[in-house]
Amino acid sequence: GADVVDVGGESTRPGAEETGIPLELGRVVPVIERIRREDSEVAISVDTRHSEVARAAVEAGADMVNDVSGGTHDPDMLPTVARLGVPMVIMHMRGNPKTMQSLTNYENDDDGAGGGVLVEAVARELVRRSAAAEAAGVPRWLQVVDPGIGFAKDVDGNLALLNGADALRRRCGDLPILFGPSRKGFIGKVAGEADPEERDWGTAAACLACLRDDRNGRDDGEACTMFRVHNVKAVKQAVLVYEAIRNAK
């Protein structure tokens, strides 16, 4: 099964409108409370951009905060997570869910990066957010970074990030990295599959692609630390078989 259950009350799909905080709280807190009543051991993550929701969720039993804005949407998020003393997933995104798919051009990013170096641009922005979190009181050992597959990325950008997972982790100072390609639109476009629920095979392939670490000229490590997926059983089986093949003598 899953090591962490991620609970969210706001849609962040492309084009989504912002959910009001009272509605988000009403969706998230009761679910976390019920999970915690039924299982005192399972790790729970709250997927939110709002510090008020993060605080209430942790008080209800959540163990970590997963912010798709990397702490940029709510200026109180980083200090709130610091006070709570819990791990934080810092994701890369530009704009917001309503505008992000108009911000997929990285050729003129503020560091002068040209096309073909999206991995470098995303890594620089993640390093900045990591530093901001640390300055706010969230230590590096409580940070996980996420390149934001499907968030302000086009098909080619998503593929480049998956293909460059090992380079991305190195450029982020070997911070733990979470990838969330599950059922995303780029899989549908590559595979010609309109139904998200039929994209689990493509999801498994995307996950396996970002496991390899070729920094020593051979695949002897794992560039990715965590996956956020819908079909846990399918991806876990694929990863176990991949690792068995890779480690075979």
TAQUIMO-V28425 format. One record per residue. N is the residue number from 1. RES is the residue in one letter. SS is DSSP state (h for helix, s for strand, l for the rest). PHI is phi in radians with two decimals (999 if undefined). Layout:
# TAQUIMO-V28425
[[N,RES,SS,PHI] [N,RES,SS,PHI]]
This chain:
# TAQUIMO-V28425
[[1,G,l,999] [2,A,l,-1.34] [3,D,l,-1.46] [4,V,s,-2.37] [5,V,s,-1.76] [6,D,s,-1.73] [7,V,s,-1.98] [8,G,s,-2.33] [9,G,l,-2.15] [10,E,l,-2.37] [11,S,l,-1.26] [12,T,l,-2.08] [13,R,l,-1.16] [14,P,l,-0.93] [15,G,l,1.57] [16,A,l,-1.22] [17,E,l,-1.39] [18,E,l,-1.23] [19,T,l,-1.58] [20,G,l,-1.14] [21,I,h,-1.06] [22,P,h,-1.02] [23,L,h,-1.16] [24,E,h,-1.10] [25,L,h,-1.04] [26,G,h,-1.14] [27,R,h,-1.45] [28,V,h,-1.50] [29,V,h,-1.07] [30,P,h,-1.07] [31,V,h,-1.15] [32,I,h,-1.12] [33,E,h,-1.06] [34,R,h,-1.21] [35,I,h,-1.02] [36,R,h,-1.16] [37,R,h,-1.12] [38,E,h,-1.50] [39,D,l,-2.61] [40,S,l,-1.46] [41,E,l,-1.81] [42,V,l,-1.09] [43,A,s,-1.38] [44,I,s,-2.12] [45,S,s,-1.96] [46,V,s,-1.85] [47,D,s,-1.66] [48,T,l,-2.70] [49,R,l,-1.77] [50,H,l,-2.00] [51,S,h,-1.12] [52,E,h,-1.10] [53,V,h,-1.21] [54,A,h,-1.04] [55,R,h,-1.12] [56,A,h,-1.12] [57,A,h,-1.17] [58,V,h,-1.15] [59,E,h,-1.10] [60,A,h,-1.45] [61,G,l,2.30] [62,A,l,-1.23] [63,D,l,-1.86] [64,M,s,-2.69] [65,V,s,-2.03] [66,N,s,-2.06] [67,D,s,-1.93] [68,V,l,-1.18] [69,S,l,-1.63] [70,G,l,1.12] [71,G,l,1.47] [72,T,l,-1.61] [73,H,l,-1.28] [74,D,l,-2.11] [75,P,l,-1.08] [76,D,l,-1.56] [77,M,h,-1.13] [78,L,h,-1.08] [79,P,h,-1.12] [80,T,h,-1.16] [81,V,h,-1.10] [82,A,h,-1.05] [83,R,h,-1.17] [84,L,h,-1.25] [85,G,l,1.24] [86,V,l,-1.96] [87,P,s,-1.13] [88,M,s,-2.41] [89,V,s,-1.59] [90,I,s,-1.87] [91,M,s,-1.72] [92,H,l,-1.56] [93,M,l,-2.71] [94,R,l,-2.02] [95,G,l,1.25] [96,N,l,-2.42] [97,P,l,-0.93] [98,K,l,-1.34] [99,T,l,-1.93] [100,M,h,-1.09] [101,Q,h,-1.37] [102,S,h,-1.69] [103,L,l,-2.12] [104,T,l,-1.72] [105,N,l,-1.63] [106,Y,l,-1.84] [107,E,l,-1.21] [108,N,l,-2.15] [109,D,l,-1.18] [110,D,l,-1.25] [111,D,l,-1.86] [112,G,l,1.35] [113,A,l,-1.21] [114,G,l,-1.63] [115,G,l,-1.06] [116,G,l,1.58] [117,V,l,-2.13] [118,L,h,-1.02] [119,V,h,-1.01] [120,E,h,-1.11] [121,A,h,-1.13] [122,V,h,-1.13] [123,A,h,-1.06] [124,R,h,-1.05] [125,E,h,-1.20] [126,L,h,-1.17] [127,V,h,-1.09] [128,R,h,-1.11] [129,R,h,-1.18] [130,S,h,-1.08] [131,A,h,-1.14] [132,A,h,-1.12] [133,A,h,-1.13] [134,E,h,-1.10] [135,A,h,-1.11] [136,A,h,-1.43] [137,G,l,1.99] [138,V,l,-1.70] [139,P,l,-1.16] [140,R,h,-0.99] [141,W,h,-1.26] [142,L,h,-1.89] [143,Q,s,-1.90] [144,V,s,-2.23] [145,V,s,-1.82] [146,D,s,-2.41] [147,P,l,-1.25] [148,G,l,1.29] [149,I,l,-1.04] [150,G,l,1.52] [151,F,l,-1.91] [152,A,l,1.03] [153,K,l,-2.35] [154,D,l,-1.59] [155,V,h,-1.00] [156,D,h,-1.09] [157,G,h,-1.14] [158,N,h,-1.09] [159,L,h,-1.13] [160,A,h,-1.11] [161,L,h,-1.15] [162,L,h,-1.16] [163,N,h,-1.22] [164,G,l,-1.86] [165,A,h,-1.02] [166,D,h,-1.17] [167,A,h,-1.12] [168,L,h,-1.06] [169,R,h,-1.13] [170,R,h,-1.04] [171,R,h,-1.25] [172,C,l,-1.70] [173,G,l,1.18] [174,D,l,1.07] [175,L,l,-1.11] [176,P,s,-0.99] [177,I,s,-2.17] [178,L,s,-1.87] [179,F,s,-2.00] [180,G,l,-2.23] [181,P,l,-1.48] [182,S,l,-0.96] [183,R,l,1.03] [184,K,l,-1.20] [185,G,h,-1.07] [186,F,h,-1.12] [187,I,h,-1.14] [188,G,h,-1.07] [189,K,h,-1.24] [190,V,h,-1.18] [191,A,h,-1.65] [192,G,l,1.20] [193,E,l,-2.08] [194,A,l,-1.39] [195,D,l,-1.53] [196,P,h,-0.97] [197,E,h,-1.23] [198,E,h,-1.74] [199,R,l,-1.83] [200,D,h,-1.18] [201,W,h,-1.18] [202,G,h,-1.14] [203,T,h,-1.07] [204,A,h,-1.05] [205,A,h,-1.09] [206,A,h,-1.10] [207,C,h,-1.13] [208,L,h,-1.11] [209,A,h,-1.08] [210,C,l,-1.71] [211,L,l,-1.49] [212,R,s,-1.26] [213,D,l,-2.28] [214,D,l,-1.77] [215,R,l,-1.11] [216,N,l,-1.82] [217,G,l,1.42] [218,R,l,-2.60] [219,D,l,-1.46] [220,D,l,-2.20] [221,G,l,-2.71] [222,E,s,-2.27] [223,A,l,-1.26] [224,C,l,-1.76] [225,T,l,-1.74] [226,M,s,-2.43] [227,F,s,-2.09] [228,R,l,-1.86] [229,V,l,-2.37] [230,H,l,-1.56] [231,N,l,-1.62] [232,V,h,-1.10] [233,K,h,-1.05] [234,A,h,-1.11] [235,V,h,-1.23] [236,K,h,-1.08] [237,Q,h,-1.09] [238,A,h,-1.08] [239,V,h,-1.16] [240,L,h,-1.07] [241,V,h,-1.18] [242,Y,h,-1.01] [243,E,h,-1.16] [244,A,h,-1.11] [245,I,h,-1.15] [246,R,h,-1.09] [247,N,l,-1.62] [248,A,l,-1.10] [249,K,l,-1.44]]
